[in-house]
Amino acid sequence: MFGPLTHTNFREIWFASLMSNLALLITGVGAAWAMTLLTDSVQQVALVQSALMLPFLLFAMPAGAIADSHDRRNVAMIALCGAALVNLLIAAVTLAGLLSPPVLLGLCFLLGIATTTFTPSWQSSASEQVPANELPRAVALNAISFNIARSFGPAVGGVLVALAGAAVAFGTSALMYLPMLAAFWRWKRAPEKPRLPPERVVSAIVSGIQYIAHSAAMRGAIVRSFLYCAGVSAIMGLMPLISKQALGGGPLIFGVLLAGYGCGAVLGGLFLDRFRALLGSAPIENGTALAGVGMVCLSFCNTVWVASLVLVLIGAMWTQALTSLNVAVQTGAPRWVGGRALAAFQATAAGGFALGSWLWGYVAEQTSIPIALILSGAVLLCFSIAGRWLKAAEDIPNPAAVLDELEEPEIDLALTGRSGPIVIEIEFMVPEEEARSFYESMLVVRLIRRRNGVSAWSLARDIANARRWVERFHCPTWHDYLRHRSRLTAAEFEQVRDLSARYGEGGELRITRLLERPVGSVRWREETPDRDEVPAGLIP
């Protein structure tokens, strides 16, 4: 489990992440408790978590696209500086006596933006710090890092708020980002020589969404993260009120309760395989069901110690489910889309937390805190049943790349990177008795093509020659086509190569690459400049 910590870069960043995660949780505790002093509105207290989590829903995909297209080390360092500055700003506003519910929510939202920008770059960088065979354990350790911080962060935050006030808690959080900033500064990331220019952010977002939309296993993991987070968000959204109203305590009790939840989360991460074995053939769904039962039990707790024990169970069951999904997404996504897949996972999880925090705050305000907890437990039970119909995250295929086995396409036009659209036609010669099996294989190829960025895919059969089949698809530009070729995973490449060997003439397929509407391949007027100066082929 701790093998990745033998690698210096990962170890330094991992230990520093304990501090940065602790900083975020201390800020969350300080902001939530400060809100209880500013207003009696139950819903506004619950909105603190929504303000911190909503940026993940709104900005995670752009952050993931930036992480995939630019130097992750630099992106992470800039985001860390932003998070520290926002915490200093909250502390200054609090000391000046200018804090109000709208100001507090707005500043929490800004902190959420900085955290959103940082997270995909940090977590996806693990693949550059440890060998591929240790990546699943590295991903699990990153999840454990947050849960260890969650075990102590609420208690530390509660102590700081109780002894020194919210302003000191915010200032302390700003300082706790410095170790992570130093760790990334010391990481001498080996620069990758790009074969192609980076995608523009909008195009990268679109290609990331397209990949996820055509991967049933990835969709299943992401949908589960949203559903389960929406149910369990009652813990974070209502915990200040549970400690203050249901248990009659203060910030210290608030910290103790969340520390119990965090301790359970650490146990769920450290003994992930053991819990999965105990929970049977559907560990994610069974663990979520147990977390739902725990939520119902929590509604009847009237002492802090009993409530803390129940929270240990909820935290352990919940974390093993979310960590399992997180590991599946990060290890199953190809490198070219790793940041975006992780961002989509985190965006939907954060969206579930943001929506759930608001929803359960509204339910508690209209009814009572116990009823809100009972309903959230019932929702988790329903979601655990619904999750059994979603494709298992473990079915995500091997994402190993095969760049070195691809040959350069032949070109005779003066193409630029932006030349397009590009139309690809691939001919297959299929014996009539194999037509049905070939057609079924091509339906799988269609998903491969669409995942990797093509559009307008079609398969046609020659009327005059029943053996001749033609696959046809579009790419927006020449560089998009080159990116599509480079995105094939080992499993996908083997499948396409097998079809080539079986149905190509002499084992080779006839591939035709066409420039549709060839604007940009010629100058219509002598004074017309080239649209792009980037070379057409792969960048050396």
N, C-alpha and C positions, 0 to 999 in steps of 0.2 A: 504493500500500500504506500509506503513512504520512499520507494525507489526513486521517483523523480527528484526528491530533495537532495540526491547526491550530485545533481548538476548545478553548478554554482549560480548561473543566471536565474534559473527557475527558483532555486532556494532563496536567494536574496529578494526576488520580487514577491515570492509567496509570503515570507515573513513580514515584508513591508505591507502586503495586502491586509494582514491582520489589523494594522494600524489604520489604513485608509477605510476599511470596512467598519472598524470601530468608530471612526470619525463620522461616517454617514449615520450610524445608528444613534450616536450621542446627539447629533443634530436633530434627528427625528424625535427622540425623547424630549429634548429641550423645546422643540417647536410645538409638539403635542401638548406638553404641560403648560407652556406659555399661552396656548390658545384657550385652555380651560380657565386661565386667569383673565383673559380678555373678553370672553363671552360665555354665556350659559347655554348656547345652542349646541345640542348634541351633534347635529349634522356638520357644523363648522369644525368641530373637533375631529370628526371622521375625515373631513376634507383635507387635513394636513397630509395624511398618507396618500390621498388622491393627487395632491399637488406634487408630491415627491415622485410618484409612480407614473403619472400621466405623460411626462416627456418621453418615457420609454415607448409608449404607444405611438406618439406622434413623430419622434425623431430617431427611433432605433434603426430603421432601414437606411436613412441617409448616413447615420453613423457607421453602420455595417459596410455600406458602399465605400465610404471614405477609408475604412480599415482595410478593405480588399484592394483599393486602388492606390494607396499612398503608404508611406513608411509608418508602420504601426507604432514604433517607438516614439516618433515625433508627435503623432496624433495623441498618444496617451499622455505625454508630458504637457502638451498644451491644455488638454482637458483637466489634468490635475491642478495646474495653476489656476484655471477658472474656478474649480470647486473650492480651493483655498480662499480665493478672493471673495467669493459669494459668502462664505462663512464669516469672513472678516466684516463684510458689509452688514450681515444680520446682527453681528455683535455690536457694531457701531450704532445701528438704528435702535437697538434695544437700550443701549446706554444713554442715547440721546432722548429716550422717552417717546420716540416717534412710532413705536410698533403698534400696529392695529391689525385686525383680522385680514383685510385685503392685502396689506403690505406683507404680512407674514406668509400668506399663501403665495403671493407673487414671488417672493424671494426663495421660498421652497421650490417653486416651479423652476427658477433659474438654476438652483442647485441640481435639480433633476436633469436639466439639459446637459450640464457639465458631466454628471455621472453617466448619462446615456452615451455621450460621446466617448467617454473613457472605456466603458465596459467591453464593447466588442473588440477594440484594439488590444486591451489587456488579455482577455480570455483567449482570443484566437491566436495570440502570440505564443501560447504554450507549445504549439506545434513546431515552433522554431527554437525552442529551448530544451526539448527532450526528444529522444528517439521516438519513432512512430509506434513501436511496441509498448511504450510507456505512456502514450498520450491518454488512454482512458483513465489511468490512475492520476495523471496530472489534472485532468478535468475534474475528477472527483475531489482531489485535494483543493482545487480552487473553490469548489462548492463548500467544502468543509471549512475553508478559511472564513467565508461569510458566516457560517453557522457558529464557529467558535467566537467570532466577534459578537454575534447575536446573543451568545450566552452571557457575555460580560458587558457588552455595550449598554443595554438598557439599565443595568444596575449601576454602572459607572456614570451614565447620564443622569440617573436619578439622584445619585450622591452629589454630583456637581451642581445640579439644579437646586437641591435642598440646602447645600452648604454655601454656595457662592452665587447662585442665580443663573438664569438662562444665558445671559451675556457671556459669562465665563465659559459655559459649556460650548457656545458657538465659537469663541476664540480658541479654545482647546482643540476643537475639531479642525480648525484651519491649520494649526501646527502639526496635527497628526497626518496630514497629507505629505509632509516633507520627506519622511523615509521612503515612501513609494516613488516620489519624484527623484530622489537620489539613486534608488535602485535602477530605475529606467535609464538614468543618466550614465550609470556605470556599465549597463548592458551594451556591449559593442556588437550591435546587430550586423551580421554579415549581409551587405547589400546584395540584393538579387538583380542580376542583369536582365532587364525586361526584354522579352521577345517582341512585345507589342506595346504601343502607348497605353497608358491607363484609360479605362472607360470613363466617360463623363458620368457625373453623379446620377443624373436622371436616367441615363441608359443603364447604368449599373443597378439601380433600383429596379428597373423594369425587368432586366435579365434575372435578378435575384428572385423576384416575385414569380417569374415564369418558371424558374427551376422548381420552386416550392409547389407551385400549382400543379405540376406534372409529376410529382413524387408523392405517391399515396402514403408511404411510410412517414415521410417528413411532415406532410399535412396532419397525419394522425397525432404525431408528437406535439405539434404546435397547437392544434385544437385542444388537446388534453391540457396543455399548460394553461390555456385561457380558462377552461371550465373549472379546473381544480383550484386555480388561484382566486377565481371569483367566489368560490365557496369558502375558502379558508381565510379570506381577507377580513372576515369579522374579527379575527384575533387581533390583528394590528389596528384595525379601525376603531374597535370598541374597547380595547384594553385600558386606555386612560380612564374611561367611564366605569369599567368593571372594578378597577382598583379604587376609584374615588367614591362611587355611589353604591355598588353592590357589596364591596368589602369595607367601605369606610376608611380607606387608607390614603396615603399621600404619594409623592413621587418615589419614595423608597419601595413601597409595596408595588407600585407600577413596575419598577425595575426588577424586583424579585420575580414577579409573574412572568415578565418577558425573558428573564434569565432562565427560568424553568423551561420555557418554550425553546429557547436557544440550546440548552443542554440536551434536550431531546433531539434537536436537529443535529447536533454534533454526533450523538450516538447513532442516529440514522445514517450519517455519512461514513463514520468510521467502521461500522458493522453493516455496510450496505449489502454485501453478498450474503451475510448471515440472515439478515432480515428478508431478503428476497427468497432465500431457501425456505424460511419458516412460513412465508406467506403463500407458498404454493405456486401453481402454474400461471397465475395472474397477479404478480406481486404489486404492480402499480395500482390496479383496481381494488384489490383487497386491502392494501394499505390506506387508500383513500376512504374506503368504507369504514375502516377502524377510526380514522381521523374524524369522520362524520359522527360516529358514535361518541367519540370523546367530546365533540362540540356540544352534543345534547347533554352529556354528563356535566360539562362545565356550567351549564345554565342553572344547575341545582346546587353548585358548590357555595358554601357560605363561610369558609375559612381559607386563608391564603395558602396554607400548606397543602390542603386537599386540591385546591385549584392548581397549584404548582405541579403536583404529581400528574394530574390529568393533562396539563400542558406539556409535560415531558412525553407522554404517549402521543399526543397530537403532533408535536414537533418531530418525533422519530418517524412516525408513519408518513407524515407529509413530506419530509425531506428525502426519504428513500425513494418516493415516487418522483419528485421533481428532479433529484440528482440523476436518477436512471434515465429520464427523458433528456436531460441536459447532456449526459455522456453520449447518448445515442445520436443526438443532433450534431455535436461537435466532431465525433469520430466518423459519422456517416456522411457528412457533407464534404464534397470535393474541395480542394484547397482554394480554387478560384472563387468559390461562393461561400467559403467558411464563415467569414465575418457577417455576411448578410443572412445566412441561415441562423446563426446564433442571435443576430439582432432581431430577426422575426420571432424566434422563440421567446426572447426576453421582452419584445414588444407586446406579444399577446399575453404573456404572464403578467407584465405590468398593467396592461389594459384590464385584465381580470381583477387585479388588486385595486386599481383605481375605480372601476365600475362597482366592484363589490363593496369597497369602503363606503362609497356614496350610498349604495343601496341599503346596506345593513345599518348605516347611520340613520337613514330615512325611516326604515322599519322600526328601529329602536325608539326614534322620536315619536312615531305614531302609535306604538304599542308599548314595548318595554325591552330592556336589555335581554332578559332571559328568553323572551319569545324570539328575538332576533337571532340568538345563538341556536335555539332549537331549529328554526327555519334554515339557518346556514348548514347545520348538520344534516338536515333532511336533503338539502340540495346536493351536498357532497355524496350522500348515499345514492341519489339519482344519477349523478355524474359518473360514479364508479360503475354503475350498471351500463350506462351509455358508452363508456370507454371500451367495453368488451366488443363493440361492433366496429371500432376503429382499427385500421391496420396497425400491427405491432411496430413500434419504433425499431425493434431489433432486426426488422426485415430490410432496413436501409442497406443497399449494396456496398461492396468494398470500393472506397473512393480512390484507390491508388491510380496515379496518372501514368500515361504512356507516351509522353511527348517525343521521346527519342526515336520511336518507331514510325513516325509519320514522315512521308516524303513531301518535298516542296511541290506545290502545284505549278504546272507550266503556264506561263502567261506570255502574250505577245502584244498586249495593249499597254499603253503608258498609263497604268492605273495609279491612283492615289488611294490613301487609306479610306477616304470618304466616297470613293466611286461606288455607285450602286443604284438600284438594288442588284444583288447578285442572285442569279437563278442557277440551281444545281439540278442536273438530270443524271440519274444513275440507272443503267440498263442491266437487267437480270435475264438470263435464259433459263427458264424453269420447265422441267418436264411436266406434262399435263397431269400425271398421276401424283405429283408433289405440289400441285397448285394450292390445295387447301392448307397444308402445313406451312408452305411458304407465306401465304397470306397471314396466317396467325403469327408467324415470326416477325413479319413486317409491322404488325400492330404494336409489338414491343419496340421495334426500331423507331416507330413514330413517337413513342413516349421519350425515347433517348434523344431524338432530334429536338423535340419541343423543350425538354428540360435544358438542353444546351444552347437554346437561343434562336432556333429557326422559326419561320412562320409559313403559312400557306402550304403545309405539307400535303401531298396527295400521292396516290398510287394508282397507276393506270395499266391496262392490258391492251396490247396491240390487237386490233380486230383482224388484221391480215396475217398475223403470226401469233398464234395462241401461246407460244413459248416465251414471247418477249413481254416483259413487264418493265415499267419505267417508274422509278421513284423521283419525285420532284419536290423541291422546297426552296424557299426564299431566305436570304439574309439581307438586312437593310444596307450594309456597306461591305466593302472588301475586308476591312479589318474585322467586322463582325463575323464574316465567314471564317477568317483565320482563327478568331477566338473560338468559334464553334468547334473547329477541328481539334484545337488544343485542349478542349474541355473533356474529351472522352476519357472515362475511367478504364481501368484494366478490364473489368467485366464487360463494359460496353464495347470496348475495342475487340475483345475476343468474339463477341456475338456478331459484330459487323464483319470481322475477318472470316468467320465461319461461313457466313452467307456468300461472301466474295469467292471463297474457295469452292463452294458447292454450285453456285449459279453464275459465276463469271466465266467467260470464254477463256480457256487456258488458265483458269484460276485467277483471272484479273477482270474486274468490272470495268465497263466503259463509262467513264465519268465525263460529262460535258459541263463546263462552267461558262455561264452566259452573263453578259452585262446588259441588264434591261434598261431601256431608255438611256443610251450611253452618253449622257451629259457628264462632262468632266473627263472623259477619255480622249476628247479632242477639244481644240479651241475653236469655237464657232466664229470668233473674230480674232484677228491678230492681236488686238490690244487686251483681250480678255485674260486675266491672270489665272494661274492654276488655283484651284480651290483649296488645295492642301499640299504642303511640301513634304509630308511624311512619306517615306519610301513605301512602295506597294507590298513588297515581300516582308518576311519576318525580319525584325531588326537584329543585326548581328550582335 
